[in-house]
Amino acid sequence: MTIWVIFIGIMILSWIVSANLKSKFKKYSKIPVENGMSGREIAEKMLRDNGIYDVKIESVPGQLTDHYNPLNKTINLSPEVYSGRSIAAAAVAAHETGHAVQHATSYAWLGMRSSLVPAVSFASKWVQWILLIGILVIERFPALLLFGIGLFALTTIFSFVTLPVEINASKRALAWLSVSGITTYENHDRAEDALRSAAYTYVVAALGSLATLIYYVMIFLGATRD
């Protein structure tokens, strides 16, 4: 019963955080940056200011689909951010560029997350099937469920490793936005608020993954005790 209460609580919290993020992005998308720079231009300037010239900036479809790809060194910005000239666009563009700066400076947590990607990609593809079959045949092959738990644990570790990476990228972004004059005393707190709301989504995702992992461990322990 306790684990289900936790699940429901995390689901509700996840919905609230997601709705809050969309609301904040919509709100701050209506507030222009004073210098009129687009998200693409802000990302370009932040790269130059950090001496980075081998990273491309591209537009990708969707909303809040912004991300940095360390494999091909691309900053991928959604249309609203790529062409947007708002506080929200500036904050998101600088955050994703913050990841490029992490990559260029060999930030340890980013390196750790990148090293986990191949294993996590494999785990994400098969873990749900292995867990489902493992639960169905647990009395005969308990090792299968244990293997599935191990794969899910890998995705949980990835979620927690992601937290310092995202938080650090936001810190780099906010510091640069202030120093470069992109944000002013009047609107800097809005950029900070937008990035803080985005960070909460990663925290909730990590907690949800941990709760799910504990749930599967409880199933395994309960079955093996019987």
Residue frames relative to the residue before (quaternion, step in Angstrom):
aa qw qx qy qz dx dy dz
M 1.0000 0.0000 0.0000 0.0000 0.00 0.00 0.00
T 0.6458 0.5427 -0.3211 0.4305 3.59 0.93 -0.91
I 0.6754 0.4995 -0.3051 0.4487 3.58 0.89 -0.91
W 0.6427 0.5147 -0.3288 0.4625 3.59 1.08 -0.68
V 0.6019 0.5405 -0.3475 0.4741 3.57 1.10 -0.68
I 0.6453 0.5127 -0.3098 0.4740 3.57 1.02 -0.85
F 0.6381 0.5354 -0.3222 0.4499 3.58 0.96 -0.89
I 0.6794 0.4892 -0.2868 0.4656 3.55 0.84 -1.01
G 0.6401 0.5334 -0.3163 0.4534 3.56 1.01 -0.86
I 0.6743 0.4861 -0.2909 0.4737 3.58 0.95 -0.89
M 0.6248 0.5371 -0.3380 0.4550 3.60 1.04 -0.75
I 0.6608 0.4925 -0.2991 0.4810 3.56 0.96 -0.89
L 0.6540 0.5147 -0.3042 0.4636 3.55 0.96 -0.91
S 0.6353 0.5353 -0.3214 0.4544 3.57 1.01 -0.83
W 0.6516 0.5082 -0.3112 0.4693 3.57 0.98 -0.85
I 0.6528 0.5176 -0.3109 0.4574 3.57 0.95 -0.89
V 0.6706 0.4999 -0.2944 0.4623 3.58 0.91 -0.95
S 0.6563 0.5115 -0.3081 0.4613 3.58 0.96 -0.87
A 0.6649 0.4952 -0.2985 0.4729 3.57 0.94 -0.90
N 0.6400 0.5296 -0.3165 0.4580 3.56 1.04 -0.80
L 0.6401 0.5289 -0.3205 0.4559 3.58 1.00 -0.85
K 0.6682 0.4930 -0.2994 0.4700 3.58 0.91 -0.93
S 0.6412 0.5278 -0.3139 0.4602 3.57 1.05 -0.81
K 0.6703 0.4914 -0.2982 0.4693 3.57 0.94 -0.92
F 0.6493 0.5150 -0.3254 0.4553 3.59 0.93 -0.85
K 0.6479 0.5121 -0.3151 0.4677 3.58 0.99 -0.85
K 0.6588 0.5261 -0.2965 0.4487 3.56 0.99 -0.93
Y 0.7591 0.3913 -0.2122 0.4750 3.57 0.77 -1.05
S 0.5343 0.6027 -0.4083 0.4297 3.58 1.29 -0.13
K 0.6573 0.5060 -0.3002 0.4710 3.56 1.24 -0.35
I 0.6523 0.4854 -0.3095 0.4930 3.60 1.30 -0.16
P 0.2804 -0.8041 0.4990 0.1604 3.63 -0.37 1.17
V 0.4663 -0.6051 0.5505 0.3366 3.53 -1.27 0.43
E 0.5835 -0.6495 0.3649 0.3234 3.56 -0.97 0.85
N 0.7112 0.4437 -0.2757 0.4704 3.61 1.06 -0.65
G 0.4714 -0.7311 0.4027 0.2846 3.60 1.28 0.03
M 0.4067 0.7246 -0.4723 0.2939 3.61 1.21 0.29
S 0.4272 -0.6817 0.5334 0.2611 3.56 -1.13 0.72
G 0.6823 -0.4706 0.3547 0.4326 3.56 -1.29 0.22
R 0.6333 0.5283 -0.3300 0.4593 3.58 1.02 -0.80
E 0.6776 0.4945 -0.2922 0.4593 3.57 0.90 -0.91
I 0.6308 0.5254 -0.3267 0.4683 3.58 1.06 -0.73
A 0.6468 0.5078 -0.3170 0.4725 3.57 0.98 -0.86
E 0.6396 0.5278 -0.3235 0.4557 3.60 0.97 -0.85
K 0.6782 0.4926 -0.2938 0.4594 3.58 0.89 -0.92
M 0.6545 0.5077 -0.3202 0.4597 3.59 0.96 -0.83
L 0.6201 0.5283 -0.3373 0.4718 3.58 1.06 -0.73
R 0.6747 0.4927 -0.2970 0.4624 3.60 0.86 -0.95
D 0.6600 0.5214 -0.3123 0.4415 3.57 0.94 -0.88
N 0.7183 0.3898 -0.2359 0.5258 3.57 1.23 -0.49
G 0.5358 -0.6733 0.3813 0.3378 3.58 1.26 0.34
I 0.4960 0.6407 -0.4334 0.3945 3.58 1.12 0.63
Y 0.0017 0.8347 -0.5480 0.0542 3.58 -0.63 1.13
D 0.6587 0.5182 -0.3099 0.4490 3.61 1.24 0.03
V 0.5704 0.5659 -0.3905 0.4494 3.60 1.20 0.47
K 0.2723 -0.7684 0.5618 0.1404 3.58 -0.86 1.00
I 0.2541 -0.7401 0.6026 0.1570 3.56 -1.20 0.58
E 0.0071 -0.8241 0.5636 -0.0567 3.56 -0.63 1.14
S 0.3901 -0.6866 0.5597 0.2513 3.55 -1.28 0.44
V 0.0810 -0.7905 0.6067 0.0212 3.57 -0.90 0.95
P 0.5397 -0.6470 0.4231 0.3334 3.61 -1.02 0.69
G 0.6407 0.5432 -0.3974 0.3695 3.54 -1.29 0.38
Q 0.4140 -0.6736 0.5499 0.2694 3.52 -1.39 0.07
L 0.8302 0.0536 -0.1043 0.5450 3.57 -0.89 1.00
T 0.3991 0.7058 -0.4742 0.3432 3.57 1.06 0.86
D 0.3494 0.7791 -0.4600 0.2437 3.56 1.30 0.20
H 0.2027 0.7723 -0.5835 0.1481 3.58 -0.96 0.86
Y 0.3431 -0.6929 0.5882 0.2371 3.53 -1.34 0.34
N 0.1934 -0.7783 0.5903 0.0914 3.56 -0.92 0.96
P 0.2739 -0.8033 0.5058 0.1542 3.61 -0.32 1.22
L 0.5694 0.6174 -0.3859 0.3816 3.59 1.19 -0.42
N 0.8054 0.1727 -0.0994 0.5582 3.59 0.94 -0.84
K 0.4168 -0.7458 0.4295 0.2927 3.56 1.36 0.30
T 0.4302 0.6671 -0.4937 0.3552 3.55 0.59 1.19
I 0.2558 -0.7013 0.6426 0.1729 3.53 -1.14 0.77
N 0.1173 -0.8190 0.5614 0.0183 3.55 -0.47 1.23
L 0.0615 -0.8260 0.5594 -0.0330 3.55 -0.51 1.25
S 0.4819 -0.6437 0.5129 0.3006 3.56 -1.05 0.82
P 0.6847 -0.5127 0.3126 0.4130 3.64 -1.13 0.53
E 0.6568 0.5256 -0.3164 0.4384 3.60 0.96 -0.83
V 0.6917 0.4392 -0.2643 0.5088 3.56 1.14 -0.66
Y 0.6405 0.5567 -0.3212 0.4202 3.59 0.91 -0.93
S 0.7969 0.2599 -0.1189 0.5323 3.58 0.87 -0.99
G 0.5331 0.6666 -0.3932 0.3418 3.58 1.23 -0.32
R 0.1988 -0.7776 0.5891 0.0937 3.54 -1.16 0.68
S 0.4480 0.6975 -0.4197 0.3696 3.52 1.10 0.83
I 0.6897 -0.4416 0.3690 0.4395 3.53 -1.35 0.08
A 0.6435 0.5247 -0.3229 0.4542 3.58 0.97 -0.85
A 0.6662 0.4975 -0.3031 0.4657 3.58 0.90 -0.92
A 0.6465 0.5231 -0.3174 0.4557 3.59 0.97 -0.85
A 0.6708 0.5117 -0.2991 0.4459 3.58 0.90 -0.94
V 0.6885 0.4756 -0.2829 0.4687 3.58 0.88 -0.96
A 0.6526 0.5151 -0.3191 0.4549 3.59 0.91 -0.89
A 0.6707 0.4859 -0.2978 0.4747 3.59 0.94 -0.86
H 0.6205 0.5445 -0.3452 0.4466 3.59 1.04 -0.74
E 0.6897 0.4660 -0.2878 0.4736 3.58 0.84 -0.95
T 0.6230 0.5133 -0.3354 0.4858 3.57 1.10 -0.64
G 0.5596 0.5996 -0.3724 0.4343 3.55 1.19 -0.57
H 0.6265 0.5222 -0.3343 0.4724 3.58 1.09 -0.66
A 0.6297 0.5240 -0.3316 0.4680 3.58 1.05 -0.75
V 0.6323 0.5117 -0.3230 0.4838 3.58 1.06 -0.74
Q 0.6063 0.5435 -0.3450 0.4670 3.58 1.03 -0.76
H 0.6629 0.5150 -0.2982 0.4542 3.55 0.91 -0.97
A 0.6853 0.5003 -0.2809 0.4485 3.56 0.91 -0.97
T 0.7422 0.3814 -0.2068 0.5108 3.58 1.12 -0.67
S 0.4459 -0.7278 0.4223 0.3052 3.59 1.32 0.31
Y 0.0742 0.8136 -0.5656 0.1122 3.55 0.84 1.02
A 0.5062 -0.7217 0.3828 0.2763 3.58 -0.55 1.22
W 0.6821 0.4981 -0.3046 0.4402 3.60 0.84 -0.93
L 0.6305 0.5139 -0.3372 0.4741 3.59 1.06 -0.69
G 0.6360 0.5277 -0.3221 0.4619 3.56 1.01 -0.79
M 0.6447 0.5143 -0.3150 0.4697 3.55 1.02 -0.83
R 0.6599 0.5026 -0.3136 0.4620 3.58 0.93 -0.88
S 0.6526 0.5213 -0.3149 0.4507 3.58 0.94 -0.87
S 0.6546 0.5205 -0.3119 0.4509 3.58 1.03 -0.80
L 0.6657 0.5061 -0.2953 0.4621 3.59 1.20 -0.52
V 0.4960 0.7163 -0.4069 0.2745 3.58 1.18 -0.53
P 0.6723 0.4882 -0.3422 0.4388 3.71 0.72 -0.84
A 0.6844 0.4762 -0.2888 0.4706 3.59 0.90 -0.92
V 0.6611 0.5038 -0.3078 0.4630 3.58 0.99 -0.82
S 0.6070 0.5483 -0.3480 0.4581 3.59 1.07 -0.70
F 0.6525 0.4936 -0.3033 0.4885 3.57 0.99 -0.84
A 0.6690 0.5113 -0.2998 0.4484 3.57 0.87 -0.97
S 0.6672 0.5170 -0.3062 0.4402 3.59 0.90 -0.91
K 0.6491 0.5412 -0.3080 0.4369 3.56 1.10 -0.73
W 0.8247 0.2786 -0.1033 0.4812 3.57 0.94 -0.89
V 0.5136 0.7121 -0.4080 0.2503 3.58 1.13 -0.53
Q 0.6713 0.5091 -0.3238 0.4306 3.62 0.85 -0.85
W 0.6463 0.5051 -0.3182 0.4754 3.58 1.03 -0.75
I 0.6635 0.5013 -0.3054 0.4638 3.58 0.92 -0.88
L 0.6519 0.5045 -0.3182 0.4682 3.59 0.98 -0.80
L 0.6547 0.5188 -0.3133 0.4518 3.59 0.93 -0.87
I 0.6869 0.4533 -0.2798 0.4943 3.57 0.85 -0.97
G 0.6260 0.5564 -0.3325 0.4335 3.58 1.03 -0.79
I 0.6519 0.5004 -0.3132 0.4759 3.59 1.02 -0.77
L 0.6636 0.5250 -0.2999 0.4406 3.58 1.01 -0.86
V 0.7899 0.2731 -0.1361 0.5319 3.60 1.02 -0.78
I 0.2596 0.8279 -0.4763 0.1430 3.57 1.22 0.37
E 0.6352 0.5449 -0.3435 0.4263 3.59 1.03 -0.67
R 0.7363 0.3908 -0.2266 0.5038 3.58 1.08 -0.67
F 0.8118 0.1050 -0.0264 0.5739 3.59 1.00 -0.86
P 0.0793 -0.8409 0.5343 0.0331 3.62 0.43 1.15
A 0.5745 0.6121 -0.3776 0.3908 3.57 1.17 -0.55
L 0.5968 0.5766 -0.3701 0.4176 3.60 1.11 -0.59
L 0.6585 0.4837 -0.3073 0.4879 3.57 0.95 -0.85
L 0.6276 0.5345 -0.3343 0.4568 3.58 1.00 -0.77
F 0.6283 0.5220 -0.3274 0.4750 3.58 1.05 -0.76
G 0.6464 0.5213 -0.3064 0.4654 3.56 1.01 -0.86
I 0.6307 0.5251 -0.3226 0.4717 3.57 1.04 -0.79
G 0.6304 0.5370 -0.3258 0.4562 3.55 1.05 -0.78
L 0.6509 0.5044 -0.3086 0.4762 3.57 1.02 -0.84
F 0.6689 0.4892 -0.3073 0.4678 3.57 0.96 -0.86
A 0.5988 0.5618 -0.3533 0.4484 3.58 1.08 -0.68
L 0.6134 0.5539 -0.3379 0.4502 3.56 1.11 -0.71
T 0.6689 0.4789 -0.3014 0.4821 3.59 0.98 -0.83
T 0.6200 0.5337 -0.3414 0.4628 3.59 1.12 -0.63
I 0.6257 0.5234 -0.3271 0.4770 3.57 0.99 -0.83
F 0.6341 0.5389 -0.3203 0.4526 3.56 0.99 -0.87
S 0.6386 0.5365 -0.3203 0.4492 3.59 1.00 -0.84
F 0.7065 0.4509 -0.2672 0.4756 3.58 0.95 -0.84
V 0.6094 0.5301 -0.3513 0.4735 3.59 1.12 -0.60
T 0.6071 0.5799 -0.3375 0.4258 3.56 1.14 -0.68
L 0.5813 0.6332 -0.3708 0.3517 3.60 1.03 -0.74
P 0.7189 0.4123 -0.2895 0.4789 3.67 0.63 -0.93
V 0.5921 0.5688 -0.3702 0.4345 3.59 1.11 -0.59
E 0.7019 0.4620 -0.2674 0.4716 3.57 0.89 -0.97
I 0.6519 0.5186 -0.3159 0.4541 3.58 0.94 -0.86
N 0.6673 0.4989 -0.3000 0.4646 3.58 0.95 -0.87
A 0.6290 0.5343 -0.3359 0.4539 3.59 1.02 -0.77
S 0.6489 0.5069 -0.3112 0.4744 3.57 1.04 -0.78
K 0.6346 0.5261 -0.3308 0.4595 3.59 0.99 -0.78
R 0.6470 0.5072 -0.3130 0.4756 3.57 0.97 -0.86
A 0.6547 0.5291 -0.3055 0.4451 3.56 0.97 -0.94
L 0.6948 0.4830 -0.2815 0.4524 3.58 0.81 -0.99
A 0.6362 0.5223 -0.3293 0.4626 3.58 1.00 -0.81
W 0.6903 0.4721 -0.2876 0.4667 3.59 0.89 -0.91
L 0.6222 0.5498 -0.3429 0.4393 3.61 0.97 -0.81
S 0.6716 0.4929 -0.2865 0.4733 3.56 1.03 -0.82
V 0.6952 0.4861 -0.2751 0.4525 3.58 0.81 -1.04
S 0.7095 0.4656 -0.2578 0.4618 3.58 0.98 -0.86
G 0.4818 -0.6941 0.4196 0.3316 3.56 1.25 -0.25
I 0.3690 0.7255 -0.4989 0.2976 3.58 1.25 0.24
T 0.7525 0.2027 -0.1341 0.6122 3.54 1.04 -0.83
T 0.3062 -0.7479 0.5655 0.1648 3.53 -1.17 0.66
Y 0.7281 -0.4008 0.3137 0.4591 3.54 -1.32 0.05
E 0.6798 0.5152 -0.2921 0.4326 3.58 1.01 -0.80
N 0.8245 0.2641 -0.1257 0.4844 3.61 0.95 -0.77
H 0.4265 0.7197 -0.4650 0.2896 3.61 1.22 -0.03
D 0.6428 0.5325 -0.3316 0.4396 3.59 0.99 -0.79
R 0.6080 0.5485 -0.3563 0.4500 3.60 1.16 -0.49
A 0.6316 0.5094 -0.3224 0.4875 3.57 1.03 -0.76
E 0.6466 0.5181 -0.3071 0.4680 3.56 1.02 -0.85
D 0.6396 0.5271 -0.3155 0.4621 3.58 1.02 -0.82
A 0.6466 0.5278 -0.3154 0.4516 3.59 0.97 -0.86
L 0.7009 0.4597 -0.2691 0.4743 3.58 0.89 -0.94
R 0.6055 0.5443 -0.3537 0.4605 3.58 1.10 -0.63
S 0.6407 0.5230 -0.3179 0.4636 3.58 0.98 -0.83
A 0.6452 0.5135 -0.3155 0.4694 3.57 1.03 -0.78
A 0.6364 0.5430 -0.3248 0.4412 3.59 1.01 -0.81
Y 0.6080 0.5783 -0.3522 0.4145 3.58 1.04 -0.74
T 0.6078 0.5645 -0.3658 0.4221 3.60 1.07 -0.65
Y 0.6571 0.5003 -0.3087 0.4719 3.58 1.06 -0.73
V 0.6177 0.5398 -0.3407 0.4593 3.58 1.07 -0.72
V 0.6753 0.4888 -0.2923 0.4685 3.57 0.87 -0.96
A 0.6378 0.5308 -0.3261 0.4530 3.60 0.99 -0.83
A 0.6578 0.5071 -0.3068 0.4647 3.58 0.97 -0.85
L 0.6616 0.4959 -0.3042 0.4731 3.59 0.94 -0.86
G 0.6409 0.5234 -0.3216 0.4602 3.57 1.02 -0.78
S 0.6446 0.5154 -0.3135 0.4697 3.56 1.01 -0.81
L 0.6491 0.5165 -0.3120 0.4633 3.58 1.00 -0.84
A 0.6494 0.5143 -0.3172 0.4617 3.59 0.95 -0.85
T 0.6499 0.5116 -0.3096 0.4691 3.59 1.01 -0.82
L 0.6268 0.5347 -0.3282 0.4621 3.57 1.01 -0.81
I 0.6530 0.5086 -0.3075 0.4694 3.59 0.93 -0.89
Y 0.6171 0.5583 -0.3333 0.4432 3.58 1.04 -0.79
Y 0.6924 0.4619 -0.2809 0.4778 3.60 0.87 -0.93
V 0.6128 0.5362 -0.3454 0.4666 3.59 1.07 -0.67
M 0.6441 0.5208 -0.3148 0.4635 3.58 1.01 -0.81
I 0.6191 0.5285 -0.3360 0.4737 3.58 1.04 -0.75
F 0.6719 0.5008 -0.2974 0.4574 3.56 0.89 -0.95
L 0.6802 0.4882 -0.2926 0.4620 3.59 0.84 -0.92
G 0.6503 0.5225 -0.3152 0.4524 3.56 0.99 -0.83
A 0.6843 0.4851 -0.2831 0.4650 3.58 0.96 -0.85
T 0.6948 0.4726 -0.2860 0.4605 3.58 0.91 -0.84
R 0.6082 0.5353 -0.3614 0.4614 3.60 1.16 -0.48
D 0.6409 0.5225 -0.3178 0.4640 3.54 1.10 -0.73
